[in-house]
């Protein structure tokens, strides 16, 4: 337990490089998160260029872990030797996952076949490296689940910023997947997410900021920060009728297991 902190929260998905361009401002955001009880963060990037830039800034910060991958948004320009670059990055200290990767049929990046090929290649890289995958899914649930049922790494995966319903979750529970909820869980009209959280086993739930996006309801007009993850945990505890600190402890344990890091 960190000094002065009564509970520990693991923000499993934060785009720290999109919060600020200034490296000092990025480090300040991490310190602010710690003061709010968010004492571990998984730094996520959409592109390899962004990963290597952010990693250089944060590599000595022990509270930050990293994922490396190419998101669907980069399908048309993943970068030179991109698969080799991911394999190389997975050897770096603190890099614990492949991602974010997945499918996004809402934005129609490239074509579906190209997105699927990009996704499958990264699943295979993760399998070879024995790393979990951080998975982006937007209006592509059927294809995503079909692919994962055949290709998910033994190390499992995280359905980040979960947006499907409880019926989808019941199918996904058959696979070694965790379900990560962002600030949109706190929105009054997010009834499908409320029902899904209630239906899931507690040991399969994670929490994330998805900063600088998806701020929890109390911060909805602001740029979202990792520190705001506390508000999502508070809301989830109320929704599940659980003690907040007990829930935070369960989410912490789940997060460490999901990324295969020590508690």
Secondary structure per residue as TSV (DSSP state, phi and psi in degrees):
chain	resnum	aa	ss	phi	psi
A	1	X	-	360.0	133.4
A	2	X	-	-73.6	147.0
A	3	X	T	-58.3	130.6
A	4	X	T	81.1	2.2
A	5	X	-	-109.9	127.6
A	6	X	S	-93.9	-17.7
A	7	X	S	-143.6	160.4
A	8	X	-	-119.9	127.3
A	9	X	E	-119.5	138.2
A	10	X	E	-111.4	109.1
A	11	X	E	-80.0	107.9
A	12	X	E	-87.0	7.9
A	13	X	E	-166.8	101.5
A	14	X	E	-138.0	129.3
A	15	X	-	-88.6	75.2
A	16	X	H	-62.1	-34.7
A	17	X	H	-67.2	-19.6
A	18	X	H	-93.5	-10.0
A	19	X	H	-68.7	-49.6
A	20	X	-	-147.5	149.7
A	21	X	S	-79.5	-29.3
A	22	X	S	-74.1	120.2
A	23	X	H	-57.2	-36.9
A	24	X	H	-65.4	-37.8
A	25	X	H	-66.6	-36.6
A	26	X	H	-61.9	-43.5
A	27	X	H	-67.5	-34.9
A	28	X	H	-64.5	-38.8
A	29	X	H	-62.3	-36.3
A	30	X	H	-67.9	-41.2
A	31	X	H	-66.6	-38.7
A	32	X	H	-62.6	-38.7
A	33	X	H	-63.1	-44.0
A	34	X	H	-58.8	-43.1
A	35	X	H	-63.4	-24.2
A	36	X	T	-92.4	4.7
A	37	X	T	90.0	2.5
A	38	X	E	-89.9	91.7
A	39	X	E	-102.8	-4.1
A	40	X	E	-137.7	145.2
A	41	X	E	-138.7	138.0
A	42	X	E	-96.3	115.5
A	43	X	E	-80.8	128.5
A	44	X	-	-123.9	146.7
A	45	X	-	-135.4	157.9
A	46	X	S	-89.6	-27.7
A	47	X	S	-128.5	161.0
A	48	X	H	-69.8	-35.4
A	49	X	H	-58.4	-46.1
A	50	X	H	-66.6	-38.7
A	51	X	H	-57.9	-52.0
A	52	X	H	-66.2	-31.1
A	53	X	H	-68.0	-49.5
A	54	X	H	-68.2	-39.8
A	55	X	H	-59.6	-40.5
A	56	X	H	-60.5	-37.1
A	57	X	H	-73.0	-39.7
A	58	X	H	-106.2	0.9
A	59	X	T	-62.6	-22.8
A	60	X	T	-96.1	1.8
A	61	X	-	-88.2	108.2
A	62	X	T	-68.4	-17.6
A	63	X	T	-83.9	-5.0
A	64	X	E	-111.7	125.7
A	65	X	E	-102.7	169.7
A	66	X	E	-135.8	148.7
A	67	X	E	-120.3	148.1
A	68	X	E	-127.1	133.5
A	69	X	-	178.8	-177.6
A	70	X	-	-122.8	119.4
A	71	X	-	-79.6	164.4
A	72	X	G	-57.0	-27.3
A	73	X	G	-63.8	-19.7
A	74	X	G	-103.9	16.5
A	75	X	T	-61.4	-30.5
A	76	X	T	-81.8	-16.1
A	77	X	-	-148.8	67.5
A	78	X	-	-69.6	-15.9
A	79	X	-	108.1	156.6
A	80	X	T	-65.5	132.8
A	81	X	T	50.7	43.1
A	82	X	H	-61.7	-38.4
A	83	X	H	-67.5	-39.5
A	84	X	H	-65.6	-35.0
A	85	X	H	-66.2	-37.0
A	86	X	H	-66.0	-46.1
A	87	X	H	-59.9	-39.7
A	88	X	H	-64.7	-45.2
A	89	X	H	-64.4	-31.0
A	90	X	T	-67.0	-13.0
A	91	X	T	-85.6	-10.7
A	92	X	S	-75.8	147.7
A	93	X	T	-59.4	136.4
A	94	X	T	85.0	-4.5
A	95	X	E	-89.0	112.8
A	96	X	E	-116.4	-2.8
A	97	X	E	-156.7	162.4
A	98	X	E	-99.5	129.4
A	99	X	E	153.4	171.5
A	100	X	E	-87.7	147.5
A	101	X	E	-137.2	170.4
A	102	X	E	146.1	-149.3
A	103	X	E	-134.0	139.9
A	104	X	E	-137.7	98.2
A	105	X	T	-91.0	-7.8
A	106	X	T	-71.6	-48.9
A	107	X	T	-81.9	-14.3
A	108	X	T	57.7	47.1
A	109	X	-	-68.1	125.7
A	110	X	S	55.1	-138.2
A	111	X	-	-123.4	165.1
A	112	X	H	-62.0	-39.1
A	113	X	H	-61.1	-42.9
A	114	X	H	-64.8	-41.2
A	115	X	H	-61.9	-43.5
A	116	X	H	-62.9	-42.7
A	117	X	H	-62.7	-42.1
A	118	X	H	-61.5	-43.0
A	119	X	H	-65.1	-49.6
A	120	X	H	-62.1	-41.2
A	121	X	H	-59.2	-41.3
A	122	X	H	-72.4	-32.6
A	123	X	H	-62.0	-40.9
A	124	X	H	-67.8	-37.8
A	125	X	H	-62.9	-44.3
A	126	X	H	-62.5	-41.1
A	127	X	H	-60.9	-45.4
A	128	X	H	-63.3	-38.4
A	129	X	H	-86.4	-4.9
A	130	X	T	59.6	44.5
A	131	X	-	-118.9	149.7
A	132	X	E	-74.3	165.8
A	133	X	E	-116.6	140.8
A	134	X	E	-98.6	118.9
A	135	X	E	-112.2	126.3
A	136	X	E	-96.0	130.3
A	137	X	E	-138.5	118.5
A	138	X	E	-137.1	109.1
A	139	X	S	56.1	34.9
A	140	X	-	-136.4	23.8
A	141	X	H	-56.9	-42.9
A	142	X	H	-63.4	-50.9
A	143	X	H	-63.2	-41.0
A	144	X	H	-60.1	-47.3
A	145	X	H	-67.3	-37.8
A	146	X	H	-62.3	-42.9
A	147	X	H	-67.0	-45.4
A	148	X	H	-63.7	-34.2
A	149	X	H	-62.7	-23.4
A	150	X	H	-104.0	-25.2
A	151	X	H	-123.7	-3.9
A	152	X	-	-59.9	134.7
A	153	X	-	-63.1	155.5
A	154	X	T	-59.8	-28.9
A	155	X	T	-74.0	-7.5
A	156	X	-	86.7	-164.8
A	157	X	E	-160.3	170.4
A	158	X	E	-125.5	120.3
A	159	X	E	-82.3	97.8
A	160	X	T	-81.0	150.8
A	161	X	T	44.4	58.4
A	162	X	-	-53.6	131.8
A	163	X	-	-134.8	0.9
A	164	X	S	-85.1	-173.9
A	165	X	-	-101.8	-176.3
A	166	X	H	-67.7	-32.9
A	167	X	H	-64.2	-42.5
A	168	X	H	-62.6	-42.8
A	169	X	H	-59.3	-39.7
A	170	X	H	-61.6	-36.8
A	171	X	H	-69.8	-43.3
A	172	X	H	-67.5	-26.2
A	173	X	T	-63.2	-18.4
A	174	X	T	-71.7	-15.3
A	175	X	S	-106.6	161.7
A	176	X	S	-76.5	71.4
A	177	X	E	-122.6	145.6
A	178	X	E	-107.1	157.5
A	179	X	E	-118.6	113.4
A	180	X	E	-105.1	130.0
A	181	X	E	-111.9	137.0
A	182	X	-	-105.5	-169.2
A	183	X	G	-62.1	-21.7
A	184	X	G	-66.8	-14.4
A	185	X	G	-58.9	-30.1
A	186	X	G	-82.3	-4.3
A	187	X	S	-77.2	140.5
A	188	X	T	-59.1	-34.7
A	189	X	T	-89.6	6.0
A	190	X	-	-88.2	52.6
A	191	X	H	-65.2	-33.2
A	192	X	H	-63.3	-36.5
A	193	X	H	-71.3	-39.4
A	194	X	H	-59.7	-45.7
A	195	X	H	-66.3	-35.8
A	196	X	H	-66.5	-46.6
A	197	X	H	-57.5	-42.1
A	198	X	H	-65.7	-29.9
A	199	X	H	-85.2	-18.4
A	200	X	S	-82.8	147.8
A	201	X	-	-63.5	139.8
A	202	X	G	-58.7	-29.9
A	203	X	G	-81.8	8.9
A	204	X	G	-118.6	9.5
A	205	X	E	-104.6	137.1
A	206	X	E	-125.2	171.0
A	207	X	E	-133.8	148.3
A	208	X	-	-147.0	160.7
A	209	X	-	-88.8	-36.5
A	210	X	-	56.2	27.2
A	211	X	B	-64.5	145.5
A	212	X	T	-87.4	15.4
A	213	X	S	-100.1	175.7
A	214	X	S	51.7	52.5
A	215	X	-	-65.6	143.6
A	216	X	-	-59.8	159.5
A	217	X	G	-49.3	-42.6
A	218	X	G	-64.5	-17.3
A	219	X	G	-119.5	24.0
A	220	X	T	-63.3	-25.0
A	221	X	T	-96.0	8.9
A	222	X	S	-115.5	163.1
A	223	X	-	-67.2	129.7
A	224	X	-	-76.1	141.0
A	225	X	-	-123.6	154.4
A	226	X	G	-54.4	-34.9
A	227	X	G	-58.1	-27.6
A	228	X	G	-72.1	-7.5
A	229	X	H	-57.5	-27.2
A	230	X	H	-57.6	-39.6
A	231	X	H	-64.1	-35.5
A	232	X	H	-69.2	-40.4
A	233	X	H	-63.1	-41.7
A	234	X	H	-60.7	-45.3
A	235	X	H	-64.3	-43.7
A	236	X	H	-61.7	-40.6
A	237	X	H	-61.7	-42.9
A	238	X	H	-62.7	-43.5
A	239	X	H	-62.7	-40.7
A	240	X	H	-90.6	-1.4
A	241	X	T	56.3	46.5
A	242	X	-	-117.2	153.4
A	243	X	-	-64.2	132.9
A	244	X	H	-61.7	-43.6
A	245	X	H	-68.3	-36.4
A	246	X	H	-66.4	-41.3
A	247	X	H	-64.6	-43.3
A	248	X	H	-58.9	-39.5
A	249	X	H	-64.5	-39.8
A	250	X	H	-66.8	-43.0
A	251	X	H	-64.0	-37.5
A	252	X	H	-61.9	-47.8
A	253	X	H	-60.6	-45.2
A	254	X	H	-59.3	-44.2
A	255	X	H	-63.8	-43.5
A	256	X	H	-63.6	-38.5
A	257	X	H	-67.6	-40.6
A	258	X	H	-60.5	-38.5
A	259	X	T	-102.1	5.5
A	260	X	T	56.4	46.9
A	261	X	-	-119.9	158.7
A	262	X	-	-70.2	152.1
A	263	X	-	-79.1	360.0
